[in-house]
Amino acid sequence: MVSFDQVGGIAVFNEKISKERAKAFLNNRIKTVAYKSKKYSGRLRLPKITILAGKKTKEAIHKESGCSFKLNIEKCYFSVRSSNERLRIAKQVKNNELILVMFSGVIPFPIIIEKHSNPKEIYAIELNKECHKYAKENLILNHSSKIKLFQGNVKRVLPRIKKRFDRILMPLPKSSYDYLPLALKHIKKNGIINYYTFGQEKEIKDIKNRILSYSNKIKIKKIVKCGNYAPYTYRLCFDLAMT
């Protein structure tokens, strides 16, 4: 059976299906049926979306964990399958944490964290201008008061912020390793880095050693498999504690 994700009122299939079959999926909750005619690619990890049936729109408002996220599914990277992971992180957050989210997208992590914990403030940095535009709308949709948005490359924006954080999230698995030295410069002593990467079971030991080689102050608290990227390849989160 061909799988699909539902983002708001849009059902997005991973493979093309017939228009007749697509029409059969339309109901009160699904107003548009589409498929990824091109997989995630490019610096911004964006797909090509082709509509098969229903309302001709690629914009949706997706609801998750009591929050709402407005986005264009072709112009913004967003994974509905990371909902449990976003809530897991939110429940880790202690009172009054100062948090940085690199690669923040339409700000699902910041919004979920603000909704389900009590941070002091959350700084969110995103390169994609379309995501940044929707992030601004999502602040309003969710009545946010603790999130500060920054648009641009993390390597250029973060040095200008001149703060050290209690927690840094790095939810860009393909590139996080390139940004780990920057995160280490901006994490407080006893802070937490939630570091994401892709890997197979047999690669986990090597990934651990590579992370630990950066600093003798890193302790790996936990490794979580938070989704499949490909057969036998996981999206992994390493919860790193700074000593």
MDAnalysis code that builds the backbone (N, CA, C; Angstrom):
import MDAnalysis as mda
import numpy as np

u = mda.Universe.empty(729, n_residues=243, atom_resindex=np.repeat(np.arange(243), 3), trajectory=True)
u.add_TopologyAttr("name", ["N", "CA", "C"] * 243)
u.add_TopologyAttr("resid", np.arange(1, 244))
u.add_TopologyAttr("resname", ["MET", "VAL", "SER", "PHE", "ASP", "GLN", "VAL", "GLY", "GLY", "ILE", "ALA", "VAL", "PHE", "ASN", "GLU", "LYS", "ILE", "SER", "LYS", "GLU", "ARG", "ALA", "LYS", "ALA", "PHE", "LEU", "ASN", "ASN", "ARG", "ILE", "LYS", "THR", "VAL", "ALA", "TYR", "LYS", "SER", "LYS", "LYS", "TYR", "SER", "GLY", "ARG", "LEU", "ARG", "LEU", "PRO", "LYS", "ILE", "THR", "ILE", "LEU", "ALA", "GLY", "LYS", "LYS", "THR", "LYS", "GLU", "ALA", "ILE", "HIS", "LYS", "GLU", "SER", "GLY", "CYS", "SER", "PHE", "LYS", "LEU", "ASN", "ILE", "GLU", "LYS", "CYS", "TYR", "PHE", "SER", "VAL", "ARG", "SER", "SER", "ASN", "GLU", "ARG", "LEU", "ARG", "ILE", "ALA", "LYS", "GLN", "VAL", "LYS", "ASN", "ASN", "GLU", "LEU", "ILE", "LEU", "VAL", "MET", "PHE", "SER", "GLY", "VAL", "ILE", "PRO", "PHE", "PRO", "ILE", "ILE", "ILE", "GLU", "LYS", "HIS", "SER", "ASN", "PRO", "LYS", "GLU", "ILE", "TYR", "ALA", "ILE", "GLU", "LEU", "ASN", "LYS", "GLU", "CYS", "HIS", "LYS", "TYR", "ALA", "LYS", "GLU", "ASN", "LEU", "ILE", "LEU", "ASN", "HIS", "SER", "SER", "LYS", "ILE", "LYS", "LEU", "PHE", "GLN", "GLY", "ASN", "VAL", "LYS", "ARG", "VAL", "LEU", "PRO", "ARG", "ILE", "LYS", "LYS", "ARG", "PHE", "ASP", "ARG", "ILE", "LEU", "MET", "PRO", "LEU", "PRO", "LYS", "SER", "SER", "TYR", "ASP", "TYR", "LEU", "PRO", "LEU", "ALA", "LEU", "LYS", "HIS", "ILE", "LYS", "LYS", "ASN", "GLY", "ILE", "ILE", "ASN", "TYR", "TYR", "THR", "PHE", "GLY", "GLN", "GLU", "LYS", "GLU", "ILE", "LYS", "ASP", "ILE", "LYS", "ASN", "ARG", "ILE", "LEU", "SER", "TYR", "SER", "ASN", "LYS", "ILE", "LYS", "ILE", "LYS", "LYS", "ILE", "VAL", "LYS", "CYS", "GLY", "ASN", "TYR", "ALA", "PRO", "TYR", "THR", "TYR", "ARG", "LEU", "CYS", "PHE", "ASP", "LEU", "ALA", "MET", "THR"])
u.atoms.positions = np.array([
    [0.839, -1.201, 0.000],
    [0.000, 0.000, 0.000],
    [0.880, 1.258, 0.000],
    [0.540, 2.194, -0.848],
    [1.289, 3.448, -0.932],
    [0.963, 4.310, 0.275],
    [1.998, 4.811, 0.951],
    [1.774, 5.587, 2.173],
    [1.606, 7.065, 1.858],
    [0.987, 7.775, 2.804],
    [0.849, 9.217, 2.659],
    [0.891, 9.876, 4.025],
    [1.250, 11.156, 4.019],
    [1.204, 11.977, 5.221],
    [0.097, 12.995, 5.040],
    [-0.582, 13.317, 6.142],
    [-1.609, 14.341, 6.080],
    [-1.107, 15.605, 6.761],
    [-0.973, 16.662, 5.990],
    [-0.560, 17.965, 6.506],
    [-1.773, 18.882, 6.419],
    [-2.394, 19.158, 7.557],
    [-3.642, 19.911, 7.540],
    [-4.666, 19.169, 6.709],
    [-5.240, 19.831, 5.723],
    [-6.243, 19.201, 4.868],
    [-5.673, 18.610, 3.598],
    [-4.348, 18.432, 3.533],
    [-3.700, 17.909, 2.331],
    [-3.109, 16.532, 2.610],
    [-3.489, 15.548, 1.791],
    [-2.879, 14.218, 1.851],
    [-1.762, 14.188, 0.828],
    [-0.543, 13.903, 1.284],
    [0.628, 13.908, 0.404],
    [1.170, 12.485, 0.286],
    [1.040, 11.912, -0.903],
    [1.544, 10.563, -1.159],
    [3.010, 10.618, -1.568],
    [3.731, 9.565, -1.235],
    [5.140, 9.485, -1.618],
    [5.313, 9.058, -3.068],
    [4.288, 8.452, -3.627],
    [4.331, 8.012, -5.018],
    [3.049, 8.437, -5.724],
    [3.112, 8.499, -7.032],
    [1.939, 8.895, -7.810],
    [0.880, 7.809, -7.774],
    [-0.370, 8.233, -7.599],
    [-1.511, 7.328, -7.698],
    [-2.440, 7.865, -8.777],
    [-3.416, 7.074, -9.206],
    [-4.336, 7.517, -10.255],
    [-5.240, 8.625, -9.736],
    [-5.734, 9.456, -10.644],
    [-6.631, 10.540, -10.246],
    [-7.934, 9.997, -9.671],
    [-8.366, 8.862, -10.193],
    [-9.594, 8.234, -9.683],
    [-9.404, 7.796, -8.226],
    [-8.258, 7.197, -7.960],
    [-7.982, 6.767, -6.593],
    [-7.797, 7.971, -5.680],
    [-7.156, 9.010, -6.196],
    [-6.946, 10.227, -5.409],
    [-8.282, 10.847, -5.005],
    [-9.224, 10.894, -5.919],
    [-10.542, 11.474, -5.634],
    [-11.252, 10.708, -4.525],
    [-10.997, 9.404, -4.440],
    [-11.652, 8.577, -3.429],
    [-11.190, 8.931, -2.011],
    [-10.036, 9.605, -1.884],
    [-9.530, 9.993, -0.564],
    [-10.143, 11.296, -0.060],
    [-10.793, 12.043, -0.931],
    [-11.368, 13.326, -0.527],
    [-12.524, 13.115, 0.442],
    [-12.524, 13.859, 1.540],
    [-13.602, 13.774, 2.533],
    [-13.636, 15.074, 3.332],
    [-14.293, 15.061, 4.490],
    [-14.411, 16.279, 5.304],
    [-13.074, 16.765, 5.853],
    [-12.128, 15.859, 6.021],
    [-10.821, 16.229, 6.579],
    [-9.755, 16.425, 5.504],
    [-9.869, 15.698, 4.409],
    [-8.900, 15.802, 3.314],
    [-9.535, 16.526, 2.137],
    [-9.053, 17.723, 1.871],
    [-9.610, 18.563, 0.808],
    [-8.756, 18.545, -0.453],
    [-7.489, 18.109, -0.313],
    [-6.546, 18.082, -1.426],
    [-5.742, 16.796, -1.364],
    [-5.529, 16.173, -2.519],
    [-4.672, 14.992, -2.601],
    [-3.539, 15.308, -3.576],
    [-2.317, 15.069, -3.128],
    [-1.141, 15.392, -3.932],
    [-0.089, 14.306, -3.754],
    [1.001, 14.415, -4.526],
    [2.112, 13.481, -4.335],
    [3.434, 14.203, -4.565],
    [4.497, 13.627, -4.009],
    [5.830, 14.183, -4.186],
    [6.374, 13.713, -5.531],
    [6.300, 14.596, -6.533],
    [6.793, 14.233, -7.858],
    [8.311, 14.352, -7.935],
    [8.889, 14.990, -6.921],
    [10.346, 15.031, -6.776],
    [10.664, 14.991, -5.296],
    [11.592, 14.139, -4.883],
    [11.919, 13.981, -3.471],
    [12.622, 15.218, -2.924],
    [12.800, 15.248, -1.595],
    [13.494, 16.365, -0.952],
    [14.880, 16.543, -1.565],
    [15.190, 17.786, -1.924],
    [16.490, 18.035, -2.531],
    [16.891, 19.488, -2.321],
    [18.135, 19.781, -2.646],
    [18.635, 21.144, -2.558],
    [19.025, 21.542, -1.147],
    [19.581, 22.731, -1.050],
    [20.054, 23.228, 0.224],
    [18.939, 23.351, 1.252],
    [17.723, 23.655, 0.774],
    [16.593, 23.863, 1.683],
    [15.752, 22.601, 1.888],
    [16.158, 21.491, 1.271],
    [15.459, 20.202, 1.418],
    [13.972, 20.336, 1.099],
    [13.679, 20.730, -0.145],
    [12.301, 20.932, -0.559],
    [11.890, 19.898, -1.603],
    [10.616, 19.466, -1.569],
    [10.112, 18.528, -2.565],
    [9.402, 19.279, -3.701],
    [9.067, 18.570, -4.743],
    [8.151, 19.081, -5.764],
    [6.819, 18.390, -5.542],
    [5.756, 19.172, -5.395],
    [4.433, 18.631, -5.093],
    [3.509, 18.823, -6.287],
    [2.838, 17.751, -6.688],
    [1.863, 17.814, -7.774],
    [0.489, 17.435, -7.234],
    [-0.495, 18.286, -7.485],
    [-1.852, 18.039, -7.002],
    [-2.584, 17.094, -7.948],
    [-3.259, 16.116, -7.366],
    [-3.985, 15.108, -8.139],
    [-5.501, 15.309, -8.095],
    [-6.017, 15.781, -6.974],
    [-7.469, 15.918, -6.831],
    [-7.798, 16.921, -5.732],
    [-9.019, 17.469, -5.815],
    [-9.490, 18.365, -4.765],
    [-9.068, 19.806, -4.963],
    [-9.056, 20.538, -3.895],
    [-8.718, 21.963, -3.911],
    [-7.275, 22.166, -4.355],
    [-7.076, 23.077, -5.287],
    [-5.731, 23.308, -5.834],
    [-4.964, 24.293, -4.950],
    [-4.483, 23.782, -3.846],
    [-3.684, 24.592, -2.929],
    [-2.556, 23.760, -2.338],
    [-1.453, 24.421, -2.049],
    [-0.333, 23.756, -1.374],
    [-0.102, 24.367, 0.003],
    [-1.028, 25.201, 0.429],
    [-0.954, 25.836, 1.734],
    [-1.909, 25.146, 2.697],
    [-1.436, 24.904, 3.892],
    [-2.240, 24.194, 4.883],
    [-2.005, 24.761, 6.269],
    [-2.967, 24.508, 7.158],
    [-2.763, 24.761, 8.582],
    [-2.828, 23.413, 9.281],
    [-1.687, 22.997, 9.778],
    [-1.565, 21.683, 10.403],
    [-1.649, 21.820, 11.920],
    [-2.424, 20.955, 12.547],
    [-2.586, 20.999, 14.001],
    [-1.834, 19.837, 14.635],
    [-1.099, 20.166, 15.695],
    [-0.281, 19.159, 16.381],
    [-0.096, 19.551, 17.839],
    [-0.372, 18.629, 18.729],
    [-0.122, 18.832, 20.166],
    [-0.704, 20.153, 20.681],
    [-1.896, 20.488, 20.195],
    [-2.565, 21.704, 20.653],
    [-2.061, 22.982, 20.014],
    [-1.235, 22.866, 18.965],
    [-0.658, 24.023, 18.276],
    [-1.048, 23.993, 16.796],
    [-0.900, 25.132, 16.126],
    [-1.241, 25.248, 14.711],
    [-0.054, 25.761, 13.924],
    [0.177, 25.155, 12.746],
    [1.301, 25.547, 11.904],
    [0.834, 25.781, 10.478],
    [0.943, 27.008, 10.030],
    [0.607, 27.356, 8.656],
    [1.855, 27.232, 7.800],
    [1.735, 26.632, 6.624],
    [2.893, 26.455, 5.749],
    [2.460, 26.121, 4.334],
    [3.366, 26.304, 3.404],
    [3.227, 25.813, 2.041],
    [4.056, 24.543, 1.952],
    [3.429, 23.424, 1.632],
    [4.110, 22.128, 1.718],
    [5.210, 21.961, 0.671],
    [5.215, 22.800, -0.364],
    [6.258, 22.719, -1.387],
    [7.416, 23.673, -1.108],
    [7.127, 24.744, -0.381],
    [8.146, 25.770, -0.132],
    [8.785, 25.674, 1.245],
    [8.227, 24.817, 2.107],
    [8.729, 24.689, 3.486],
    [8.910, 23.222, 3.836],
    [10.054, 22.879, 4.412],
    [10.233, 21.525, 4.907],
    [9.468, 21.367, 6.218],
    [8.662, 20.307, 6.301],
    [7.915, 20.030, 7.531],
    [7.634, 18.537, 7.583],
    [7.939, 17.911, 8.704],
    [7.705, 16.473, 8.869],
    [6.635, 16.221, 9.920],
    [5.503, 15.698, 9.493],
    [4.454, 15.341, 10.456],
    [4.900, 14.162, 11.309],
    [5.850, 13.382, 10.799],
    [6.291, 12.178, 11.508],
    [7.212, 12.486, 12.681],
    [7.571, 13.749, 12.838],
    [8.426, 14.144, 13.969],
    [7.618, 14.681, 15.151],
    [6.311, 14.511, 15.118],
    [5.462, 15.081, 16.169],
    [5.793, 14.520, 17.547],
    [6.004, 13.211, 17.641],
    [6.338, 12.611, 18.942],
    [7.686, 13.100, 19.451],
    [8.617, 13.286, 18.524],
    [9.950, 13.755, 18.910],
    [9.884, 15.199, 19.404],
    [9.081, 16.020, 18.763],
    [8.953, 17.411, 19.213],
    [8.383, 17.467, 20.623],
    [7.416, 16.615, 20.894],
    [6.823, 16.589, 22.228],
    [7.802, 16.017, 23.246],
    [8.607, 15.040, 22.834],
    [9.622, 14.470, 23.735],
    [10.602, 15.547, 24.190],
    [11.048, 16.361, 23.270],
    [11.985, 17.430, 23.617],
    [11.320, 18.456, 24.514],
    [10.088, 18.824, 24.183],
    [9.373, 19.814, 24.998],
    [9.265, 19.360, 26.449],
    [9.071, 18.065, 26.651],
    [8.931, 17.552, 28.013],
    [10.264, 17.473, 28.744],
    [11.372, 17.571, 28.009],
    [12.699, 17.615, 28.640],
    [13.003, 18.993, 29.215],
    [12.416, 20.012, 28.636],
    [12.795, 21.392, 28.946],
    [12.454, 21.747, 30.390],
    [13.424, 22.306, 31.090],
    [13.222, 22.721, 32.476],
    [12.798, 24.189, 32.527],
    [12.250, 24.591, 33.654],
    [11.799, 25.974, 33.813],
    [12.922, 26.964, 33.536],
    [12.560, 27.979, 32.773],
    [13.450, 29.134, 32.571],
    [14.669, 28.836, 31.686],
    [14.611, 27.803, 30.864],
    [15.711, 27.537, 29.943],
    [15.755, 28.589, 28.837],
    [16.968, 28.986, 28.480],
    [17.196, 29.823, 27.305],
    [17.581, 28.865, 26.182],
    [16.793, 28.866, 25.098],
    [16.894, 27.825, 24.077],
    [17.204, 28.417, 22.707],
    [18.029, 27.706, 21.964],
    [18.282, 28.035, 20.566],
    [17.830, 26.872, 19.698],
    [17.057, 27.178, 18.648],
    [16.701, 26.166, 17.647],
    [17.335, 26.580, 16.324],
    [18.356, 25.838, 15.902],
    [18.935, 26.047, 14.577],
    [18.015, 25.425, 13.530],
    [17.993, 25.973, 12.332],
    [17.222, 25.380, 11.231],
    [15.758, 25.197, 11.647],
    [15.148, 26.270, 12.098],
    [13.868, 26.195, 12.823],
    [12.633, 26.066, 11.942],
    [12.756, 26.213, 10.624],
    [11.629, 26.021, 9.728],
    [10.461, 26.941, 10.028],
    [9.253, 26.373, 10.023],
    [8.048, 27.151, 10.357],
    [7.817, 27.142, 11.871],
    [8.834, 26.865, 12.610],
    [8.983, 26.851, 14.078],
    [8.112, 25.839, 14.834],
    [8.009, 24.590, 14.340],
    [7.272, 23.599, 15.130],
    [7.920, 23.291, 16.474],
    [9.251, 23.129, 16.502],
    [9.920, 22.871, 17.780],
    [9.720, 24.030, 18.764],
    [9.988, 25.276, 18.377],
    [9.797, 26.378, 19.324],
    [8.369, 26.500, 19.836],
    [7.392, 26.366, 18.944],
    [5.988, 26.513, 19.360],
    [5.575, 25.403, 20.319],
    [5.930, 24.160, 19.986],
    [5.583, 23.017, 20.849],
    [6.261, 23.166, 22.211],
    [7.520, 23.601, 22.214],
    [8.242, 23.787, 23.481],
    [7.572, 24.864, 24.323],
    [7.235, 25.980, 23.705],
    [6.597, 27.057, 24.457],
    [5.235, 26.619, 25.019],
    [4.516, 25.817, 24.237],
    [3.187, 25.357, 24.647],
    [3.248, 24.364, 25.808],
    [4.249, 23.496, 25.805],
    [4.254, 22.361, 26.736],
    [5.334, 22.435, 27.815],
    [6.038, 23.556, 27.893],
    [7.002, 23.741, 28.975],
    [7.054, 25.222, 29.325],
    [8.037, 25.594, 30.111],
    [8.112, 26.987, 30.559],
    [9.517, 27.552, 30.342],
    [9.911, 27.738, 29.061],
    [11.240, 28.287, 28.804],
    [11.291, 29.781, 29.098],
    [12.496, 30.273, 29.289],
    [12.661, 31.714, 29.460],
    [12.456, 32.418, 28.123],
    [13.127, 31.908, 27.096],
    [13.069, 32.505, 25.764],
    [13.609, 31.490, 24.764],
    [13.115, 31.564, 23.517],
    [13.569, 30.657, 22.463],
    [14.017, 31.485, 21.263],
    [15.247, 31.273, 20.827],
    [15.778, 31.923, 19.636],
    [15.689, 30.917, 18.481],
    [15.112, 31.336, 17.365],
    [14.899, 30.438, 16.235],
    [15.533, 31.028, 14.979],
    [16.438, 30.273, 14.352],
    [17.153, 30.751, 13.162],
    [16.809, 29.860, 11.968],
    [16.409, 30.489, 10.859],
    [16.015, 29.748, 9.656],
    [16.523, 30.446, 8.405],
    [17.097, 29.674, 7.485],
    [17.626, 30.210, 6.235],
    [16.531, 30.506, 5.209],
    [15.549, 29.615, 5.106],
    [14.497, 29.712, 4.093],
    [13.571, 30.906, 4.366],
    [13.515, 31.844, 3.431],
    [12.712, 33.054, 3.615],
    [11.215, 32.757, 3.675],
    [10.775, 31.743, 2.927],
    [9.352, 31.371, 2.971],
    [8.991, 30.803, 4.344],
    [9.847, 29.963, 4.873],
    [9.620, 29.428, 6.222],
    [9.576, 30.562, 7.244],
    [10.479, 31.501, 7.093],
    [10.533, 32.644, 8.016],
    [9.223, 33.437, 7.958],
    [8.704, 33.604, 6.758],
    [7.430, 34.319, 6.600],
    [6.300, 33.587, 7.332],
    [6.229, 32.276, 7.142],
    [5.184, 31.505, 7.825],
    [5.428, 31.442, 9.327],
    [6.689, 31.415, 9.734],
    [7.006, 31.413, 11.166],
    [6.418, 32.648, 11.840],
    [6.506, 33.797, 11.174],
    [5.925, 35.020, 11.720],
    [4.419, 34.862, 11.916],
    [3.752, 34.238, 10.939],
    [2.307, 34.006, 11.057],
    [2.012, 33.016, 12.170],
    [2.875, 32.021, 12.340],
    [2.647, 31.014, 13.375],
    [2.824, 31.571, 14.786],
    [3.658, 32.598, 14.925],
    [3.746, 33.285, 16.218],
    [2.376, 33.853, 16.604],
    [1.716, 34.448, 15.619],
    [0.402, 35.055, 15.860],
    [-0.655, 33.986, 16.091],
    [-0.639, 32.950, 15.242],
    [-1.627, 31.868, 15.363],
    [-1.611, 31.223, 16.740],
    [-0.435, 31.124, 17.322],
    [-0.266, 30.411, 18.600],
    [-0.071, 31.341, 19.796],
    [-0.302, 32.627, 19.579],
    [-0.210, 33.624, 20.659],
    [1.123, 33.522, 21.398],
    [2.188, 33.383, 20.621],
    [3.518, 33.213, 21.207],
    [4.052, 34.531, 21.750],
    [4.778, 34.442, 22.864],
    [5.376, 35.640, 23.459],
    [6.844, 35.429, 23.829],
    [7.369, 34.203, 23.608],
    [8.735, 33.896, 24.067],
    [9.702, 33.512, 22.945],
    [9.260, 33.646, 21.690],
    [10.080, 33.207, 20.565],
    [10.588, 34.406, 19.770],
    [11.902, 34.423, 19.514],
    [12.508, 35.463, 18.686],
    [12.983, 34.831, 17.383],
    [12.594, 35.414, 16.255],
    [12.906, 34.854, 14.946],
    [14.080, 35.576, 14.288],
    [14.928, 34.782, 13.614],
    [16.054, 35.328, 12.867],
    [16.114, 34.613, 11.525],
    [16.217, 35.360, 10.436],
    [16.315, 34.762, 9.110],
    [17.742, 34.890, 8.604],
    [18.314, 33.769, 8.162],
    [19.659, 33.796, 7.614],
    [20.407, 32.510, 7.915],
    [21.646, 32.460, 7.491],
    [22.510, 31.308, 7.730],
    [22.938, 31.295, 9.194],
    [22.779, 30.161, 9.853],
    [23.131, 30.032, 11.269],
    [24.567, 30.489, 11.538],
    [25.479, 30.159, 10.633],
    [26.889, 30.500, 10.847],
    [27.132, 32.009, 10.821],
    [26.240, 32.742, 10.189],
    [26.372, 34.197, 10.144],
    [25.542, 34.878, 11.230],
    [24.369, 34.322, 11.497],
    [23.439, 34.951, 12.453],
    [23.863, 34.723, 13.894],
    [24.208, 33.486, 14.243],
    [24.457, 33.140, 15.645],
    [25.599, 33.941, 16.280],
    [26.725, 34.157, 15.594],
    [27.790, 34.958, 16.218],
    [27.346, 36.375, 16.581],
    [26.318, 36.888, 15.904],
    [25.834, 38.241, 16.199],
    [24.915, 38.262, 17.421],
    [24.380, 37.129, 17.802],
    [23.450, 37.084, 18.945],
    [24.201, 37.220, 20.266],
    [25.395, 36.658, 20.321],
    [26.269, 36.821, 21.496],
    [25.613, 36.361, 22.798],
    [25.001, 35.188, 22.758],
    [24.426, 34.589, 23.958],
    [24.883, 33.144, 24.059],
    [24.826, 32.618, 25.276],
    [25.054, 31.202, 25.502],
    [23.748, 30.605, 26.008],
    [23.449, 29.384, 25.577],
    [22.128, 28.808, 25.780],
    [22.165, 27.587, 26.704],
    [21.033, 27.359, 27.372],
    [20.879, 26.169, 28.206],
    [20.622, 24.935, 27.350],
    [20.032, 25.153, 26.163],
    [19.700, 24.035, 25.268],
    [19.804, 24.523, 23.826],
    [20.422, 23.698, 22.981],
    [20.483, 23.981, 21.551],
    [19.945, 22.774, 20.791],
    [18.966, 23.014, 19.915],
    [18.412, 21.965, 19.065],
    [19.000, 22.100, 17.665],
    [19.385, 20.951, 17.093],
    [20.005, 20.934, 15.766],
    [19.259, 19.962, 14.847],
    [18.006, 20.284, 14.468],
    [17.168, 19.342, 13.722],
    [17.364, 19.374, 12.201],
    [18.619, 19.290, 11.763],
    [18.925, 19.176, 10.336],
    [19.924, 18.040, 10.165],
    [19.426, 16.804, 10.114],
    [20.304, 15.627, 10.202],
    [21.433, 15.574, 9.179],
    [21.194, 16.072, 7.973],
    [22.216, 15.944, 6.932],
    [23.398, 16.884, 7.145],
    [23.183, 17.974, 7.880],
    [24.235, 18.982, 7.998],
    [24.654, 19.305, 9.429],
    [24.012, 18.703, 10.413],
    [24.254, 19.089, 11.800],
    [25.722, 18.999, 12.199],
    [26.426, 17.984, 11.693],
    [27.815, 17.794, 12.104],
    [28.669, 19.013, 11.762],
    [28.357, 19.672, 10.644],
    [29.125, 20.859, 10.236],
    [28.903, 22.036, 11.188],
    [27.809, 21.994, 11.940],
    [27.453, 23.102, 12.820],
    [27.735, 22.802, 14.298],
    [28.201, 21.580, 14.582],
    [28.438, 21.213, 15.976],
    [29.493, 22.099, 16.649],
    [30.602, 22.446, 15.993],
    [31.569, 23.338, 16.649],
    [30.953, 24.678, 17.051],
    [30.045, 25.195, 16.218],
    [29.385, 26.459, 16.535],
    [28.457, 26.289, 17.737],
    [27.738, 25.175, 17.775],
    [26.857, 24.910, 18.921],
    [27.656, 24.821, 20.213],
    [28.821, 24.181, 20.163],
    [29.650, 24.026, 21.357],
    [30.135, 25.375, 21.892],
    [30.310, 26.341, 21.006],
    [30.736, 27.678, 21.431],
    [29.613, 28.437, 22.138],
    [28.370, 28.036, 21.871],
    [27.236, 28.812, 22.374],
    [26.396, 28.066, 23.405],
    [26.869, 26.917, 23.865],
    [26.143, 26.177, 24.897],
    [26.764, 26.476, 26.262],
    [25.918, 26.607, 27.260],
    [26.408, 26.849, 28.613],
    [26.970, 25.569, 29.219],
    [27.764, 25.725, 30.252],
    [28.184, 24.571, 31.037],
    [26.939, 23.907, 31.612],
    [26.876, 22.591, 31.568],
    [25.718, 21.794, 32.000],
    [24.522, 21.935, 31.059],
    [24.745, 22.544, 29.882],
    [23.668, 22.667, 28.904],
    [23.451, 21.367, 28.137],
    [22.402, 21.346, 27.321],
    [22.017, 20.169, 26.533],
    [21.995, 20.539, 25.056],
    [22.576, 19.678, 24.230],
    [22.448, 19.807, 22.780],
    [21.666, 18.606, 22.268],
    [20.538, 18.858, 21.606],
    [19.770, 17.796, 20.958],
    [20.221, 17.750, 19.496],
    [21.071, 16.773, 19.225],
    [21.798, 16.688, 17.956],
    [21.195, 15.584, 17.090],
    [20.791, 15.935, 15.854],
    [20.137, 14.974, 14.961],
    [21.044, 14.592, 13.802],
    [20.980, 13.323, 13.421],
    [21.732, 12.843, 12.269],
    [21.037, 11.609, 11.713],
    [21.485, 11.140, 10.569],
    [20.994, 9.894, 9.998],
    [22.046, 8.806, 10.185],
    [21.594, 7.583, 10.384],
    [22.563, 6.508, 10.501],
    [21.905, 5.155, 10.648],
    [22.659, 4.128, 10.305],
    [22.218, 2.759, 10.507],
    [22.659, 2.279, 11.885],
    [22.062, 1.201, 12.328],
    [22.396, 0.637, 13.645],
    [23.896, 0.408, 13.777],
    [24.499, -0.144, 12.732],
    [25.925, -0.481, 12.778],
    [26.820, 0.755, 12.786],
    [26.261, 1.923, 12.462],
    [27.047, 3.151, 12.397],
    [27.018, 3.968, 13.685],
    [26.145, 3.593, 14.612],
    [25.936, 4.403, 15.811],
    [27.221, 4.574, 16.629],
    [27.986, 3.510, 16.770],
    [29.234, 3.605, 17.549],
    [30.196, 4.615, 16.934],
    [30.317, 4.589, 15.601],
    [31.213, 5.528, 14.914],
    [30.712, 6.964, 15.052],
    [29.386, 7.149, 14.992],
    [28.818, 8.490, 15.157],
    [29.120, 9.007, 16.564],
    [28.959, 8.143, 17.562],
    [29.269, 8.522, 18.947],
    [30.724, 8.969, 19.075],
    [31.617, 8.185, 18.515],
    [33.039, 8.509, 18.624],
    [33.371, 9.820, 17.911],
    [32.725, 10.043, 16.800],
    [32.966, 11.287, 16.047],
    [32.510, 12.504, 16.852],
    [31.337, 12.397, 17.485],
    [30.828, 13.492, 18.319],
    [31.766, 13.742, 19.498],
    [32.139, 12.675, 20.185],
    [32.978, 12.798, 21.384],
    [34.369, 13.334, 21.067],
    [34.811, 13.160, 19.818],
    [36.149, 13.625, 19.439],
    [36.239, 15.152, 19.429],
    [35.094, 15.815, 19.399],
    [35.087, 17.274, 19.356],
    [35.427, 17.916, 20.691],
    [35.052, 17.261, 21.782],
    [35.291, 17.866, 23.092],
    [35.227, 16.800, 24.182],
    [36.112, 16.917, 25.169],
    [36.068, 15.988, 26.299],
    [35.019, 16.405, 27.327],
    [34.271, 17.471, 27.007],
    [33.215, 17.945, 27.903],
    [31.831, 17.428, 27.488],
    [31.798, 16.637, 26.418],
    [30.522, 16.086, 25.947],
    [30.259, 14.729, 26.582],
    [29.045, 14.569, 27.096],
    [28.587, 13.271, 27.582],
    [27.294, 12.930, 26.838],
    [27.226, 11.743, 26.274],
    [26.022, 11.321, 25.561],
    [25.042, 10.711, 26.560],
    [23.960, 11.432, 26.822],
    [22.969, 10.983, 27.801],
    [22.064, 9.893, 27.235],
    [21.659, 10.086, 25.974],
    [20.656, 9.188, 25.402],
    [20.724, 9.238, 23.883],
    [20.405, 8.113, 23.243],
    [20.291, 8.066, 21.786],
    [18.883, 7.568, 21.459],
    [18.162, 8.340, 20.666],
    [16.768, 8.014, 20.359],
    [16.597, 7.814, 18.851],
    [15.980, 6.699, 18.474],
    [15.583, 6.502, 17.075],
    [14.226, 7.177, 16.887],
    [14.217, 8.246, 16.092],
    [12.971, 9.009, 15.971],
    [12.476, 9.069, 14.537],
    [12.471, 7.911, 13.899],
    [11.925, 7.819, 12.547],
    [12.883, 7.132, 11.600],
    [12.320, 6.624, 10.498],
    [13.112, 5.976, 9.461],
    [13.346, 6.934, 8.306],
    [14.597, 7.035, 7.889],
    [14.935, 7.880, 6.744],
    [14.924, 7.055, 5.451],
    [15.356, 5.838, 5.559],
    [15.419, 4.892, 4.441],
    [15.469, 3.497, 5.062],
    [15.339, 2.438, 4.256],
    [15.436, 1.091, 4.832],
    [16.722, 0.913, 5.643],
    [16.561, 0.521, 6.891],
    [17.654, 0.267, 7.838],
    [18.413, 1.535, 8.244],
    [17.921, 2.701, 7.850],
    [18.567, 3.964, 8.207],
    [17.605, 4.806, 9.030],
    [18.052, 5.225, 10.216],
    [17.198, 5.938, 11.148],
    [17.512, 7.432, 11.203],
    [16.523, 8.188, 11.601],
    [16.770, 9.558, 12.055],
    [17.077, 9.418, 13.543],
    [18.271, 9.827, 13.932],
    [18.735, 9.626, 15.301],
    [18.868, 10.955, 16.021],
    [18.493, 10.970, 17.301],
    [18.769, 12.122, 18.140],
    [19.730, 11.705, 19.245],
    [20.854, 12.412, 19.322],
    [21.813, 12.230, 20.407],
    [21.596, 13.380, 21.389],
    [21.151, 13.036, 22.594],
    [21.004, 14.052, 23.653],
    [22.363, 14.205, 24.328],
    [23.012, 15.334, 24.061],
    [24.365, 15.574, 24.547],
    [24.346, 16.496, 25.752],
    [24.996, 16.093, 26.823],
    [25.102, 16.924, 28.020],
    [26.522, 17.460, 28.120],
    [26.626, 18.755, 28.437],
    [27.939, 19.385, 28.588],
    [28.353, 19.362, 30.056],
    [29.548, 18.894, 30.326],
    [30.021, 18.786, 31.706],
    [30.991, 19.918, 32.048],
])
